[in-house]
Amino acid sequence: MGRTAAVLVATATVLLVTGVVASVDWSTAAIHDPARALTLGPLEAFVADRSGLLPAFDRIELITFLVAGVASVVSGAVVWRFRPDALTGRLIVLAGLLWLASGIRRSSDPQLFTAGVVLTHTALPLAIQVALGYPTGRLRRRWEKWYIAGCWLVATFGIASEWLFFDPLSTSAVHPSTSHNLLLIRHIPALAVSIQLTVGIVTSAMAVALIWVLVSRWRSGTQPYRAEFAPVAIGALFAFVVFAAGLLMATHIHLPGPQNSWMLSLRNPTMALLPVVVAFVVSRYHFARAAIRSAMIEIGAAPISDGFVDALRRALRDPSLVLWTYSEKTDCYLDDDGVPKRLSHVPPSRGVTTLESNGVPVGAVVYDESLSAHPELLAAVHSAATLALEHERLRNELQARLIEVKRSRERIVTAGDIQRRRLERDLHDGAQQHLITARIHLSRAKQASDNPHVRELVEHGAAELRTALTELRNLARGVYPAALTDGGLPAALTSLAERTPLPVEIDDATGTRPPARIELAAYFIAAEAVTNACKHAEASHVEIRLRHDDAALRLDVRDDGRGGAALTTGGGLSGLSDRAIALGGTLTVDSPIGGGTTLTAVLPLADGDHRFLEPRHDRPNDR
């Protein structure tokens, strides 16, 4: 609904309300005049008056009449605003304006009174078309067009024909009429009654047909269609029942008590029921975009299949909604189970919105066809689903890259460990053996010589050689401890404890050997912690604790030193932390000042697969 249309509708509404208010005759005779009873035919009005059930027209009835009309116009404007391509909003606006225009029937001017009589029921065919052609208001079948044409014929010629042979001035009543009927040809009450009965029978048959159609559509509709159409159908049926019941109880069925008059007073607010219900339903689906925006919270919090699609289903009230992803490899769409889907195979009862990002297809939303009447809602779904699929694609790419980075770091660590083992083997089998051989030769030379000076020089050389051999063994042990290969992590830690000047207590509850790379990482972390306790912490005792289950190996190293240790960039613990992270683990340091230091490493055992755990036995020496 554009600005120009809104201004025109508002102007027409104000003019009609002003004109009706100005045209009302508030004289005593006029407010009791049955011919001027709004929404009633001539015979019904006079029967109600003679039964004493027709209330005098007052300001409350005028207000309810005007409020019903204005409410219809406003409701139609809301529907028009939210669904500019549909006829529903325009039909409701026009129905509200015709309802307001029929209020000039309360005028004492013969021309205005007669015009009001003709306009009395002209709003009903428009309201019926809204219900019959919902949600677009367009008539899709030929019989529907003939049906609405029949409604217009009854609402105009059928009602007006009653006045052709009915003169309110000549009809007896408790409150004589003062209205001049310009449609009058001749006053023939019997003919007017016959016309009224004919119109009533035709109207009743058409009403039954309408009820049958509405109920059948609801029963045969899909769940999303029912969710939207049910309030409209119920509102239309309720309005018809209340209007018809009030009319019958006020004119033909005389029950004791004041309830008949009360039922007749409902005819004005009942008129606004259907437009208000339609506006509510349309607004509900419009504000469902807020629910779609809340569904965006699901993006990033969980995979699409876990929450996002369910949120869209709740927002659209379509449990059959599915989200397909596009696969470049197969050049088709895939459902949640990975089954290929083709858009050409989607049945006519289903609607499809393709999703693209930068001109490249990323997915498709398949929903109930009845939702096609909500283009603004589908646009919001399109934006949300496109963003969700793009986010999912980027998340998967990032996850794949992170996995590759992790594997790359693991390969680097593994390659480093292999080089360490090779270097340790080369030192053991090469340089260390040559030094041992040289030491043996020097010992023999010392025994073979009688020259004291030569023996002294040989002894000095042998001592240096022993020192070099010891340092070489320590170097080889630091590169890759032989005890780790031969006896596993507990044996290597025991060897470490024997070389440490501080008491080191080892609590091993592993029972089985973890993978070699996990053993080596745990050993170096423990060795670094023990070294720090000896050199920097001024500790008097160190405790090493080993635990593991099928998921991870846990190493705790505690000392009773002065504390204050931390993971710093470039420090010894920083490199070990990188090694733990490369293996998918963690390294934490708890070192309050004066409270000692606790270093905890958690190293996963190949994603918790217990098959990577080996029984505790010596691995074959690979030297």
C-alpha positions, 0 to 999 in steps of 0.5 A: 500500500503506497502513500497515495493509496493510504492518503486516499483511503484515510481521506475517504474514511474521514469524509464518510464518518463525518458525513454519516455523523452529520446526516443522522437525524436525532429527532424522537421519531427518527431514532425509533424509525424501524425503516432506518434500522442499520443492516436490517431489511424492511420487513425484519426491521418492522417485525422487530419493532412490533415485537418490541425488540428493536432498540432505539438508535442512540450514540452507542449504536452509532459509535459501534457502527462507525468503529466496525467500519473504521476497524475494517478499513484499518484492518484492510490497510494493514493487510494491503501493506503487508500483502501489496500483491494480493486483493485481500487488503483492497477488498477489506478496505472497500468493504469497510468504506461501503459499510460506513457509507450505508450509515447515511440510511439514518438520514431524513433526506429521502435521497440519502436514506434511499442510497443507504438502503441500497448500500446496506448489504454491499459489504457482504459480497466483498467479505465473502470473496475475502474468505472464498479467495483467501489468501490472495482474494482472487477467484481461481475457479469459474464457479467461484466467480459465478458465486460472487456474482450471485452474492452481488445480485442478492445484496443489491437487486435482491435487497432493493427489490423488497423496497420496490413494493414496500412503503414504510410510511404505509406500514403499521408499527409501534413507532410509525416510520417517517422515511420516504422510499424513493425506490417505491413503485407500489405498496404491495406488502404480500409481494414484498414478503414473497420477495423477502422469502425468495431472497432468504431461501437463496441466501440460506442456500448460498450460505450453506454452500459457503460453509461447506466449501470453507470446511472442505478446504480446511479439511483437505488443506496441508498443516501450514494452510490450516494454520493460516486458514483456520482463524479466517474460516472460523471468523467468517463462520462465527460472524455469519452464525452470530449475525443470522442468529441475532436476526432470527431471534429478534424477528422470528423466534421470540424467546422470553427475556431481553436476550433477543435484543442483546443478540440484535445489538451484536450485528455491528461489531460482528461485521468487523470480526472477519477483517480483524481476524484476517489482519491478525493472521497476516500480521502474525506471519509478518511478525514471524520474521522476528522469529526468523531473526531469532532463528539466526541465533542458531547460526554459529551455536550449532550445525544447521540440522540441529536447531536452525531448520526447526526454528524456521519450521516453527516460524512458518508453522510448516513442519514439512519444511526442509533445507537442501544443500547444493553439492558441486561434486554431484551438481545437485541438491542433497537432503539431510541424509545425503540423498540427491534431490532435483528441483524438477522433481518437486511436486506442485503442492510444494514451493521451492526457493533457491538460495545463491551466494554471489551467483553460485547456488548454495541450497534450496528451501522446500516448503508448503505451497500455501506459504507462497502467499507470504513473499515478504516472509519467504524473502526473510527465509531466503536471507536467513537460510542463505546466510546459514548455509554460507556460514555452514560452508565456511565453518566446514572449510575452517574445520577442515583447515584446522584438522589439516593444521593439526595433522600437519603439526602432528606430522612435524612432531612425529618427524622430529621424534623420528629424527631424535631417535635416529640421532640418538641411535647414531650417537650410540652406535657411532661416536659413543662406540668410537670413544669407548674404543679410544678409551680402551686403546688409551688404557692399553697404552698406559699399561704398555709404557714405563715412562712416568711422563707418558703414563701421566699424559695417557691418564689425563687423556683417558680422564678427558675421554671419560668426561666426553663419553659421559657428556655424550651419553647425557646428550644422547639421553636428552635427545631420546632417552634409551630407557623410554624405548626399552622400558616405557615412560615409567622406566624413563622417569625412574632413570630421570629420578635416579639422576636428579639430586632431589628426591623424586617420587613416581606414582604410576597407575597407567598399566598400559603403554600409550603411543610412542609420541605421547610417551615422549611428550610426557617424558620431556614435560616431566624432565623440564618440570624436574629441571626447573624444580632443581634449578629455580624453584629451590624445591626439596621434593618432587612428585610425578603422577601418571594416570590415563583412561581410554581418552587421554594420558594425564601427567601431574608434576608437583614440587614444594618450591617457591612457585611463581612459574609461568608459561612465557614465550620462548621459555622451556615450558612454552615449547612443551606446551606447543608440543602438547597442543600439536598432539591435541592436548593441553599443558597448564601451570599452577604456581602460586608464589610460595605455594609450589608448582603443579604442572599438568599435561593432558595428552589425548590417546588417538581420539580415545581409541583404546586400540592405541594402548599397548600392554606394558612390555618392552618394545623391541630395541630398534638400534 
